[in-house]
Amino acid sequence: MASGGDAFPYHHRVELRFRDLDPMGHAHHSLPLIYFEEARAAAWRELVGPSLDDIGYVMRAVTVEYHARIRYPAVLDVGVRLARLGERSWTLEYELRDAAGVLLASGSTVQVMYDYAASRSVAIPAAVRGALERLRG
């Protein structure tokens, strides 16, 4: 977690891998989504639980906006914050920046709390709601 006052209270570092490059010499356009996922999963493990059984949500929507080319080599910072918390779903926002602080990509995801056994959405449990509140910017 980041220190107080940061608009993105959770940060996750991602090292750009050589295999991430496309023939144009920058990270493939699909990779910010993977970097966002890595950050979301790290935050979830830290705040809710480390087991795959603790992941009780499905993805409803994903958006990404590209601001600058992601070039190798780089260590990237993914900032994560809670933008909206509803009864059954929540929205996370992301910023992907390089070591100099240049904004490379931004985006959002909407997650829906889900009961896999019943195959339906459910209300967000109080404990998860409290954990998600820690991501509020």
Sequence and secondary structure as in RCSB ss.txt:
>XXXX:A:sequence
MASGGDAFPYHHRVELRFRDLDPMGHAHHSLPLIYFEEARAAAWRELVGPSLDDIGYVMRAVTVEYHARIRYPAV
LDVGVRLARLGERSWTLEYELRDAAGVLLASGSTVQVMYDYAASRSVAIPAAVRGALERLRG
>XXXX:A:secstr
   TT SS EEEEEE  GGGB TTSBB TTHHHHHHHHHHHHHHHHHT SSGGG  EEEEEEEEEE S  BSS E
EEEEEEEEEE SSEEEEEEEEE TT  EEEEEEEEEEEEETTTTEE    HHHHHHHHTTB 
